[in-house]
């Protein structure tokens, strides 16, 4: 088995090598590479599959109880300083590559169809292959400096992918925001690494973990400095994993292609911060106040993410805030010492969130640009509705992902989230109350997303612009497909037959015309011109009307969704042991154990488990029911019974205040961006203006003033000199007399 361990370095190297190779080809022979397209994609998928096979083999060895393996080689040697690179194989390292590689494969297959007609198709696959390789290198790193190297690679890949469509100003701004925000955390991480090197004289984990085995005072180091270094390490983690207050980049990162959103939120970018805290868990848990800080940041993040997701209209931003909230659960678990539950939830959440994001991509794909409606992809849930009739497979997958994230058994996230809730109650009732409340919020806003997207009926109806019978509507697809559906009425007019509300019915209303929604009359005229051009083409059929309705995605996009459904159903069972006999199915109990104080006997009774889980399940069901009342067909039923009208009359003022406060808080992202813009951005600009003024008028003013004074002084003196010695002696004696006079007066 040692032979297998020796070749573990190929896990990150395989996707890294092919991404570099194709990247150089795209740089030097772009025409050839772009013409090959899918031929360039095949080796990416093949080599990532090989990485999965290696990862499974390593995990099997760890399950069998083989010891931790570490392989190092010297990179820099200078006197007493030696910098080593290598990899470590332990339970944590053996499971993370499986998670990263499997989600990566699903995203690769999905992206082949999603991005096929994009001009940057090959460049996209180069980026995501490098992204996967960087994350695989990060989780197998054997020391902090190597982690930091791959940490920055992950950051630069996320920057490139978030800003993949960089010609769009909003995407360019989003990637810059993510880059700058993460630089704040990364600077703290670098300082923390250097601080611990000063303490221990090493970057290796085996040397750092000695701090956890020996009291800090015996090591002769001031505890406050060690605590500060630990905080700086954690600072890098909560920036990467979008923890408060460095979470602001995450919703804006949704401007990248949807497959990238799935990869970032499931297995790469945001998982890096959780992994780092888990890797340094033996250190952080023993340093005073750090574990309390981790749990505090976690509980603030999970509550903030839950409230900010309540009223979002963009489907991807709603899911982004959901990710932020679930990452808060993981941080909370790590802070209270529930190491196993945190990593268990990282695994179950990854597959559920990948299913949801890829499902949202399928939804957006079905609502792709339609002439007369919009020239952009539609991600606004308010303009969706009734899609369950048109995209049934996507609907089923999205519903299962939603129920999993809500914590409904027997889906994956139920097992891990319930374990975190139970452990938080044992640690602190206050933290537990917030965690349970947020679990209800999660069920509410996730089911809200589902109902606004799939329930009801389609908000876009098709009618004639004019009475002309020859009108033909053509759907311009980014995927290069011409979708037609014969109906009795032709071209498009946007109508609103359903008001969308938040707590009350009259929160806001969609406008009744296309021009009012788009605020762009010229776009409508251009669309009509394109329709007329198409009518004159050879494709036009003047005898029938043609229009476009949402359609299910292609098989290459649905295949990953079906596989992720299986993962969402069954991955939770690998961490549960309901049998106390000789047969144990709790695989994760052998995997997810830290190096300190972890109970190895985890076995419970089926009835006892669900008895303890009744409260969390009840809260989730209440959240689902509340969402159904406010956004589903139940509202109309209750209204017919005059129940909702009577409640609104009784509590009208109260409901209006609650609606206004919560809706505005959520829709405006908690006003945090406004605070940052008003303090940091505006403050930096004022400081820059002051610095420019000081440099221009003070520094440059002194320099220029000396030069100008010398110039005018020289110009004045040159007229005094006439070449006569008597004149020079006269001025000399005059100056000397004045000087002596002042000298005598001063005495």
N, C-alpha and C positions, 0 to 999 in steps of 0.2 A: 504493500500500500504506500510505502514511502516513495515508490517510483511514480505513483499518481500525483503525490504532493509536489514532487520536483518539477512537474510540468504545469502547475497551477498558474504560472505567470502568463500562460497563453490565453487565459480567460479574458483579460482586458486587451491583450496584444492583438488578437485576431480582428475584432472590429476596428481597433485603432489603425492597424496596418492598411486595411482595405479603404478606410475613409481617407487616409493620407494619399494612397495610391490614386484613387479616383479624383481627389482634390487636385493633385498635381496634373493629372490628365486634363481636368477641366480648366486648369490655368494655362497649360501650354498647347493643348490640342482641343480647344473647346468645341469646334465643329464636329469632330469625330465622336467625342464623348456624348454630346447632346443628341446625335443621331442614334447612338446605341441605346440610350435611355434605360429600358427595362433590362437589358443585358448587364448594365452597371448595377442594377438593383439586386439581381440574383445573388452575386457573391456576398453582399451585405447580409442578406437573410441566411444564406448557407453558413457563413462563419459565426453568426450569432447563435445559430442552432448548435454548432459545435461547442460554443461556450456554455450553452445550457447543459449539454451532455457532461462536460467536465464538471460543471457546478453540481449536478445531481450526484456524480460519483463521489465528489468531496463530501457532500452532505450525508451520503450513506455511510461513509467511513466515520463521520462524527457521531451519527446515530448509533453505530456499533460500539462506540466508546473509545475510539482511537485517540491518542493524546494530541494536544495542540502542536502544530508544526509551524516553524518559522525558518525562512530561508533569507539570508542577508548576503550582500556583497558590498565591498567598500567602494565608495564613489569619490570622496575627497579625503585625503590624509595629509595632515599638516601638524607636525609635532604631536601635541597631546590631543588635537582635534581630529576626530574621524567621523565623517558623515556617511552613513550606510543607507542603501536602498534595498528593498526586498518586499516580501509578502508574508502574511500570517494567515494560517488556516485554523480557525477555532469555530465554535458553534455559531457565533454571530456572523463571522465572515462566510461561513458555508451556506447560510440561508439567504443572505442579501443578494448574491449574484443570481440565484434562481428567480427571485422577485423581479430584479431589474431586467434580466434577459427575457423572461416570459412576457412581461408587459411590453418590452421592446419589440418582440416578434409580432405581437398583436398589432402594435402601432405601425410596424413596417408593412404588414399585409394590408391593413386598412388604408395606409397612405398611398399605396400604389394606385388605387383607384381615385382617392380623394384629390390627389395632387397631379394626376397623370397629364392633364392638359395645361398645367401651369408651366410657364417658361423656365422657372427655377427648379424643375423636377429633380434633376441630378444634384444640383446644389443642396436641395432640401435633404436628400438621402445622405449626402456627405456630412451635413451638420448633425443629423440625428444619430448616425453611426458613431461620430466622434463624441457625441453627447453620452451615448451608452457606454462607450469605452472609457470615458473620463470617470463616470460614476462607478464602473466596475473596478477601475484602478483605485478609486478613493476607498471603497469598502474593503479592499484587500491590502491596503497600505499597512506597513509595520511600524511607522513612526509619525510624529506630528508634522515634521517638515515635508514628508512625502504626501501626507493628507492635504497639507496646504497647497502643494503643487497641483494636485488633481482638483482640489476645491476651486482654485482659480480657473482651471480648464472648464469645469462645470459651469462656472459663472459666465465665461466668455461664450460658451455654446448657447446658454440661455439667452444671452444678449443678441446673438446672431439669429436665433430662431424666433424670439419675440418680435424682433424687427425684420423678419423675413421679407415682408412686403414693405420695405423701407421707403418706397415712393409715396406711401400714405403718411402724411404728417402725424396722424394719431398713433400709428405703429412706431414711427421713429421716436416720438416722445415717450412712448411706453417702454421701449427697450432702454432708453437713456435713464428713465426713472428707476427701472429695475437695477441697472448697472450702478448708478450713484448710491441708491439705498443700500445695496449689498456691499459697496465699498466701505460704508461706515462700519458694518459688522465685521468685514474682513480685516480692516485695520485693527480692530479690537482683538480678533483672533490671532493676528501676527504678533501683537504685543504680548498676548497671553502665552504664546508658544515660546517667545524669547524669555519671558519671565520664568517659566518653568525650566527652561534650559539653564538659566542662571542659578536656579535652586538646586537642580539635580545634576547639571553638567551633561545631560543627555536628552535626545529627542525620542528615545525608544520607550514604548509603553511599559516594558518590564521594569525599567528604572523609575518611570513616573509612578507606577503602582506601589512602589515602596513607601510613598508618602501615606497611602491608605493603611499600611501595616505598621507605621511608626508615628507616634504623635509629632506634630509639627514642632513643638518646643524642643524636643529632644534632638531634632535635626539642626537646631540652632538658627532657625529662620523665624522672622517675625510673622505671626499668624495673619496679621492684617494684609501684608504683602502677598502671601499665598492666596488669601481670599480674593484679593483684587485680581490676581492672575487667573484664578478660576472663573471669576465673573467675566473677564475679557474673553476667555475661551467660549463661555456660554453666549457672549454677545455675538460672536460669529454664527453660532447655531441659531439664535432666534431671529437673526436677519435672514438667513437662508430658508428657514422654515416658516417665515412670515408670522412671527410672534409680535404681539404689541410691544413697543410702538413702531417697529420697523416692518409692518405688514402692508404698507401702502402700495407696494409695487405689485402685489399679487393680482388684484382685480384688473389692473391695467395690462397685465401680461396676457390677457385673453385676446389681445389684438393679433397675436400670432395665429398660424393655422391651427385648427381644432386638434389634429393628432398630437401636436406639440403640447397643447394644453393638457391632454391626457397623460403624456409622458412626464411633464413637469409635476403634475399634481398626484401622480400615482407612484412613480418609482425613482425619480432622479432628483430634481432640484430641491423640492421641499423635504424629501426623505433624507437628504444629506445632513440637515441640522439634527434631526431625530437620531440618526445613526451616530453622529459625533458625540452627543450627550450619552447615548448608550455605550459607546466605546470608552468614554471617560467616566462612566458611572462609578467605578470603584474609587476614583479620586473625588469626584464632585459630591458624593453622598457623605463623605467623611469630613469635608471642610465646613466649618461653622457658617450657618446662614445661607449657604449656596443652595441646598436642597429646598429650603423654604422659599427662596427667590424663584427657583425653577417652578415650583408648584403655584406660586402666586402669579407669575407671568402666564403660566398655562391656563389657570382658571379665568383670568382677565381675557385672554385671547379667545377661549371657547365661548364665553358669554358675548363678547364683542362681535365675533364672527356670526354667532347665531342671530343677534339683533340686526346686524347690517344686511343679512340675507333676506329679511322679511319682506321688503317691498321693492326689491330690484326687478327691473323689467327685462334686462339682458339675461338670457338663459345661462350663458357661460359665466357671467359675473356672479350670478346667484350660486352656481356650483363652486366658484372660486372662494366665496365667503364660507361656503359649506366646508371646503377643504381647510380653510383657516381654523374653523371651529373644531374640526376633528383633530387637527394637529395640536390644538390646545389640550384636548383630552390626553394625547400621548405625552405632552410635556407635564401635565398634571400628574399622570401616573409615574413618570420618572422622578418627579419631585417628591412624591410621597413614598418612593422606594419600590413601587410596583413595576419592576423592570420587565418581568415576563408579560404582564398585561399590556404595557406600552408597545412592545414589539409585536405582540399578537395583534393588536389593533392596527399597527402599521401594515401588517400583511393583509388582513381582511379589508381594510379601508382601501388599499392600493387596487385590488381587483374590482371592488365595488365602484370606486371612483373612476377607474379606467372604463368600466362599462357605461357609466353615466356620461362621461365626456365623449366617448365615441358614439354613444347614442345621441347626444346633442348634436354632434357633427352630422349624423344621419338626418336629424330633424332639419338642421340648417340646409343640408343638401337638398332635402325635399322642398324647402321653401326658397330655393335658389332664385336669382334675379328673373323677374317676369317683366316683359315690356309693358309700360304703362303703370307699373307699381313701384319698382325701385331698381336701381342699377347696382345695389350692394347686396351682400348676403343679409338675409333677415334673421336677426338674433333676438328681436323684440317679442317676448311672449305675449304681449298685449295684442299683437297682430297675428297671433296663431290661434289655436283652438280647433277642436273637431278633427284632429289629425289621426285619431285612432282608426278611422274608417279607411284611410289612405295608406298608412304605414304600420300595419299590424305587428310585424316582427319587431320593429324599432320600439313600438309601444310596449310590448311585453318585456323586452330587455330593459327599457327605461323604468318600467314599473317595478321590476325585481330589484334593480339597483337602488331605486328610491326606498323600497321597503327594507332592504338590507341596511341602508344608512340610517333609517328610522329606528332600527333595533328590533325588528319583527322576527321572531323565530320561525323557521330554523335557518334563516339566511346568515351569511358570514359575520357581518358586523355585530349581530346580536350577542354572540358569545364573548367577543373581546370587549365591547362597550359595557356589557353588564358586569364583567369582571372589574373594569376600572371603576364603575359606580359603586360596587360593593367594597372595593379596597379604599376608595375615598371616604366612604361612610365610616369605616373602621379607623381611619386616620384623623379626620376632622369633619364633624357634622356640617359646619359652615360651608366648606368646600363641596361636600356631598350635595347639599341643598342647591347650590348654584349649578353643579353638574347635572343633577336630575332635572332642574328647570330648563336647562339648555337642551337636554334630551327631548323634552316636549316641544321646544322651539324647532329643533331639527325636524321632527316629524311634521310640524305645521308647515314650515317653509319648503320642505322637500315635496310634500304632497301638493302644496300650492303650485310649484313648478309643473308637476305632472298634470294637474287639473287645467291650468291655464293653457298648456300645450296640447293636450289630447282630448280633454273633455269638451262638452258643448258641441259647437258646430264651427265650421270654417268661417273666419271673419272676412275673407275675401270672396266676393261673389262676382260673377262675370255677366256683364251686360254690354249692350252696344254703345259706342260713342255717338253713333248716328244711326240712321235708319238704313244705311247702305247695306245691302245683302252680301257684298263681296269682301267684307272685312275679314281678315285672317290674322290671328295672333300667333306669333312665333316666339318660343321660349329660347332665349340665348343662354346656353349652359356653359359654365366654366369647365365642365367635364366633356364638352364637345358633342353633346347629344341633343337631337332635335325632338322634343317631346310634344306630341299632339294628342288631343283628345276631342273627339267630335261631340259638340253639344249644339243645342238649338240657337243659342245666342253667342255672339262672337266676342268682341273685345272687352277689355277689362275696365271696370269701375269699382273703386273701393267703397264699400258700404260698412256701416257699423250697425249691427242688429243686437248687440249685447254690450251693456255697460260693465266695465271691470271695476271692482271696488276693493277697498281695504278697510275692513271693519264696518263700513257703511256703504251703501250702494252708490252714493254720489261723490265718490272721491275724485274721479276724473273721467272724462268721456273722450273717446277718440273722435276726430273730426270726420265729417261725412263725405269729404271729397279727397281725391288724390292730391290736388294742388295744395290743399290746406295741410295735409300730412307732410308733404315733401317741401312745402314753401318754395317751390321751384316750377313755375309755369312753363319755362322754356324746356325743361326736361320732358314734360308731357307732350309738347309740340314735337320734340325730337323723336319721341316714341311713336307718335302717329306717322311721322315721316318714314320711320323704319318699317312700320306696318304696311304703308303704301308701297314702299320699295319691295317688300316681300310679296305683296299681292301681285306685283308686276313680274315677279320671277317665275321660273319654270316650276317651282314647288307649289305655287298657289293653286287652290282648287276653288273656283268661283261658285260652285254649286252648293258648298256646305260651309258652315261656320266651324272655326277651330279655336280651341282654347286650351289652357294648361291647368291641371290640378296637381297637387302634390303626389309624388309617386315614391314607392319604396326604393331604397338604395340597391345597388348592384350586389351580387353575391360575394364579391371580394371585400365589401364593406360589412356585409351581414355575417360572414363567417367568423371574424373575431368577436362579434357581439354574442354569437351562439356559444363560442368557447368560454367567453367570460361569464356567461350565465351559469355554466357548469362550475366554474371556479367560485362564483358568488354563492352557489348552493352548498358546495362541499368543502371549501377550504377552511371553514370555521370548525369542522369536526376534527381536524388534525390536532387541535389544541384542547380537546375535551376528553376526559376519561370518566366514563360512567360505570366502568367495570372494575371492581376491586379484587378480582380474582387473578389468575395467572396471565390473562390476556389483557394487554393495555394498548389503547389506541392514542394515548396522549403523546404523540411524537414530539410536539413542541416542548414538552417538559424536559427532554434531554437536550434540546437545542437552546431554548431561551433561558439560560441560566447565567447569571453574572458570576464573577469570581468571588463574591462575598455574600454571606448571610442569605442564601436562597434556599428555601425549603424544597427538597427534592420529592417529597411525597405529596402529590397533588391528585387526589382521587375523591370524587364526590358521588352522592346518590342522585339518580335522575329526578326523583320526586322532590328531594330537598333543594336541588338546584332551581327548579322552576317555582318552588314555593318562595324562594328568596328573590326570584326574578319577576314575581307578579307585579310589584310596584313599578319597576321600570317599564314593563310591557304595558301596564295600564296608562302610564304617562304618555307613551308613544301612541297608543290607540286614541287617547283623548286629543292629542295634537292632530292626528289624521282626521278625526271626527270634526274638529273645529275648522280645519281647512276645507272639508267637504261642505260644511254649512255655509262658509263664507264665499267659496269659489265654485262649488259644484252644483249639481242639480237639486240638492237638498234645499237650497235657498228658495227656489221657486215653490217647492212643496210646502215649506214652512210659511212662506208668504201667503199662500192660498188659505192657510189655516189662521191667518192674521196674527201668528205668533211673533214673527219678526217685527211687524209694524207696532205691535203693542210694546215690545221690548225697546224699540227705538223711541217711542213716545215717552216711556218711563225714564229711560236713561239717555235721552238725546244729548243733553249738554255734556254728560260724562263721556259718552262714546265719542262725541266730536273732539273733545280735548285729548282723549287717549289716541284717537286716530291721527290727529294733527301732530302730536308729539312723536309718536312712534313712527308714523309714515315719513315725516320729514327727517327724523334722525337716521332712519334706514336708507332712504332714497339719496340723501346727501352724504352718505358714507360716514355718518357720525361726526360730520363737520371737521374731521381730522385733517383732511387735505386743506381745508380753509385755514385751519390753525397753522399748519406747516407753511402754507404759502404766505400767511401774514407775518409769521415770526422768522422762520429760517430763510425763505426765499427773499422776502422783502427786506429782512434784516441784512442779509448778505449783499443785496443790491445797494442798500444805503451805505453799508461799510465800504463797498467797492467805490461808490461815488465819493465818499469822504477820502478814501485812499488816493483816488485819482486827483482830487482837489489838492491834497497835501503834496503829492508828488509833482503836480504841475505848477502850483503857485508857491509852494514853500521850498521844496528841494531844488526844482528847476529855477525858481525865482531867485534864490540865493546865488546859485551858480551863474545864471544869466545877469543878475544884478552886479556881481563882481566884475564880470566881463565888460558890461556896459559902462560901469563906473571907471574902469581902467581906460576904456576907449576915450570917454569924454575928458578924463584927467590928462591923458596923453595929448589929446587935441588942444586942450587949453595951455598946457605947458610949452608946447612947441612954438607958440607965439611969443612967449616970454624970452626965450633965448635969442639974442641978436648977435652973438659972437664977440661981445666986448667983455673983458675980464673985470672992468670996474663995475659993470652992472651986476655980474655974478657975485662980486664981493659985497655989493650993497645989499642984495637980497639975503645973502648968507648972514651978514651982520644983523640985519633986521630980524630974521627968524631967531637968531641966537639971543638977541636982546629980549624978544617976546618970551622966549623960553625961560631966560633967567628971571624976568619979571614975575612970571607965574610961579617959579620955584621959590623966589624970596617971599611972595605973598602967602604961599602955602606954609612957610615956616612960621 
